[in-house]
Amino acid sequence: MENIKKLILPFAFAAIFCSCKEEKQEDITNEINKSGSVETSVSVSKLDSANDILITKHTVWAKGNKFKELEYRDTIPALGMENKTAENSDGDTKSVEVKKDYEIFITVK
């Protein structure tokens, strides 16, 4: 009985893990619906050592035409630096200090 559990358990975890990665095809698009949509982009740029700029751009499309473009800029605190391991084309590794980046999460209702 214990041997059966050892064989089945990895397959069960693999099946669960694979089913969680399923992409919803209806959520993927290659072109904007210009008959009525809002196209949004979000980025973060460095301002100085203490601050970054959050840039949010919206393009409003209506009846096949670009109706309006909006851009918002907000100053946000820089996250500082962190140590990472970098590898060159020869496979040599080295510890380097790089700027920490914000993660961007978008909720759409």
N, C-alpha and C positions, 0 to 999 in steps of 0.2 A: 504494500500500500504506500509506503514512504517513497519507493522508487517511482511509482506512478505520479505522485505529487511533484517530484523533482523534474519529471519529463513534461508534465502538462503546464506547470506554473510559468515557465519561460514563454511558451507559446501563447498562453492567455495574456500575459503582459504585452507581448509583441502585437497581438491582435487589437488590444485596447489602445496601445500607442499609435498604431497605424490608422485606426479609425478616427483618432482625434485630429490628425493632420489633414483631413479631407477639406479641400478648398471648395467654396461655393462658387460655381461658375457664374451665377447671376450677379455676383458682386464684383466681377472683373470686367473692366471695360477698356477698350483701346481708343475710343473717341467720345468726345463730349456731345451730349444731346443739346444742340443749340436751339431747339424749339422752346425750351424752358428749363434752365438749370443754373446752378451757381457753382462755378469752378473755384476751388480754394487751394492755395499753397501756403505752407508754413515753413519758415527757416529761421535759424539762429546764426547771427554774425557777431564777430568779435568787435567790441567798441574800444576797450582799453583793458588793462590788467585786472580791473575790478568789476567791469560791467560788460554785458553782452546786449545785443539788440534782437528782440523777437520781432520778426517781420511776417505779417499775415496779409496775403493778397487775395482779393475776391474779384472774379469776373462774372458778371450777371449776363446770361444769354436769354433773349426773349424773341420768339418768332424768327429765328435764324440770324439775328443780329446781336452784336455786342452792345448791350444797353448801357452798362456802366462798369468802370473799374474802380475798386476801392483798395487802399493800402493803409495799413496801420503799423506803426512802429512803437514798441514799448521797450524801455530800458529795464533789464533784469540783471540780477547779480551773476557774475561769472562764477563758475564752480571751482576754479583753480586748476591745479595741475595734478597729474597722477603718473606713476611709473608703469611702463609697459615694456614687454619684451618684443624687440623688433628683429626681423631676420632679413638679411640681404640676399641677393641672387645666388651667392656662393653657399648659402646655408648657415653663415655665421650669425650668431645671435648677440644682442647687446641690449642692456637696459637703457631705455630712453624716457625722458619726461615729456608728456604730451598734455594738451589742454583737455579737460573733461568736457564731454558733450552732454547736452540735454537730450533726454528721450522725449519724443513727441507722441502723444496719444490723442486721438480725435474721437469724440462721441457725436454721433449724428442721430437726430430724432426725426 
